[in-house]
Every structure is written in structure tokens, then in C-alpha cells.
Amino acid sequence: MSPLPGAWWEWLGVLVRTTRIDRSWSERPGNLLADAVRRASPDRGAEFAELAEACAAWTRVQALAVIDACQRDDIAALPTRDRVHRTANARRLGLGPTGDADPHSR
């Protein structure tokens, strides 16, 4: 799953927590989430169109994981561009996610 800006995850979290999600979402959760984004943001421009496209592109498992994280208000579990860049930089320097030396790096 591609990382998204943190503000998008926050907005999506609010949307998910205020949307009635039932069993009918289990088969096509990414497409239904994309539809919900489009309905909630018809005049918000290209940024939200891009978010809807991202939702529609997720696999079933990815979309269900996003919905689960949003429902639990665990947005920190979702990949943001900043977090991914920090993690990549830390790995390149031989550091673990906490900034400590990574015992698995060579």
C-alpha cells in the first residue's frame, strides 16, 4: 500500500468512523470506501479524487486493514509519506525504527 499524507489518513479515519459499514462492505471494501470519499467530498478537488483512487486501488485485505485501523482510531498504524521516508533513512544508516542501532543491519 502506498503511503498517504497523514492529514488524508486523519480525514479518512473520521469518514470511516461516521459511516455505517456493514457486512456488505466485505467483498468490495476499497471501492465502497472510494465511493464514500467521493460522496463526502464532491467539491474538494483533485486531492480527494486522488484519495478516492487510492482507496479503489487497494486490495480487499488492504482496504479492510485500513477500515479496521480507522475504526480503532489507530491512524499511526497506517503508512504516511513522512514515516516511510524516516524509516528508509534510518535503515540506510543502520538504525532501527526507534533510532537505536539495528542488530539486523550489516
NORHUHU-V496819 format. One record per backbone hydrogen bond with DSSP energy under -1.0 kcal/mol. CO is the residue of the C=O (numbers start at 1). NH is the residue of the N-H. Records with the same first field share a line. If there is no record, write none. Layout:
CO = NH  NH
This chain:
5 = 9
6 = 10
7 = 11
8 = 12
9 = 13
10 = 14
11 = 15
12 = 16
13 = 17
14 = 18
16 = 19
22 = 25
23 = 26
28 = 32
29 = 33
30 = 34
31 = 35
32 = 36
33 = 37
34 = 38
35 = 39
36 = 40
37 = 41
41 = 44
45 = 49
46 = 50
47 = 51
48 = 52
49 = 53
50 = 54
51 = 55
52 = 56
53 = 57
59 = 63
60 = 64
61 = 65
62 = 66
63 = 67
64 = 68
65 = 69
66 = 70
67 = 71
68 = 72
69 = 74
70 = 73
74 = 77
75 = 78
79 = 4
80 = 84
81 = 85
82 = 86
83 = 87
84 = 88
85 = 89
86 = 90
87 = 91
88 = 92
89 = 93
90 = 95
91 = 94
94 = 102
96 = 99
100 = 96
102 = 105
